[in-house]
């Protein structure tokens, strides 16, 4: 499989290095998650909607 290169700002590159993150694996996992979530077409489950609403309420953005 062909490989691609990504560029990171210096502060993120330092964070990756300092926290011993395997960047290739991390990017692969996140891109796979995004690709799989694309199948949902942005629709939220009822539980996800409730969780978001609760977080917004906790932050003071919703008054129920």
C-alpha positions in Angstrom: 0.0 0.0 0.0 1.4 3.4 -0.9 2.3 5.7 2.0 1.5 9.4 2.4 3.2 12.0 4.5 1.5 14.5 6.7 2.8 17.8 8.2 2.2 18.8 11.8 2.7 22.2 13.5 5.7 22.1 15.8 3.6 22.2 19.0 1.7 19.1 17.9 4.8 17.3 16.8 6.3 18.0 20.3 3.2 16.7 22.0 3.4 13.5 19.9 7.0 13.0 20.8 6.7 13.9 24.5 3.7 11.5 24.9 5.3 8.6 22.9 2.3 8.5 20.6 2.6 6.2 17.6 1.4 8.8 15.1 0.9 6.5 12.2 -1.3 4.2 14.1 -3.2 7.1 15.7 -4.0 8.7 12.3 -4.9 5.3 10.8 -7.3 4.6 13.7 -8.9 8.1 13.5 -9.4 8.0 9.8 -11.0 4.6 10.0 -13.4 5.9 12.7 -14.3 8.8 10.4 -14.8 6.5 7.4 -17.0 4.2 9.4 -19.0 7.1 10.9 -19.6 8.4 7.4 -22.0 5.5 7.0 -24.3 7.2 9.6 -24.6 10.3 7.5 -24.4 12.5 10.6 -27.5 11.1 12.2 -27.4 10.8 16.0 -28.9 8.1 18.0 -31.4 9.1 20.7 -28.8 8.3 23.4 -26.2 10.5 21.6 -28.6 13.4 21.3 -29.5 13.1 25.0 -25.8 13.0 26.0 -25.1 16.1 23.9 -28.1 17.9 25.4 -27.0 17.1 28.9 -23.5 18.4 28.2 -25.0 21.6 26.7 -27.2 22.0 29.8 -24.3 21.4 32.1 -22.4 24.2 30.3 -25.3 26.5 30.6 -26.3 26.6 27.0 -29.6 24.8 27.4 -32.3 25.5 30.0 -34.7 22.6 30.2 
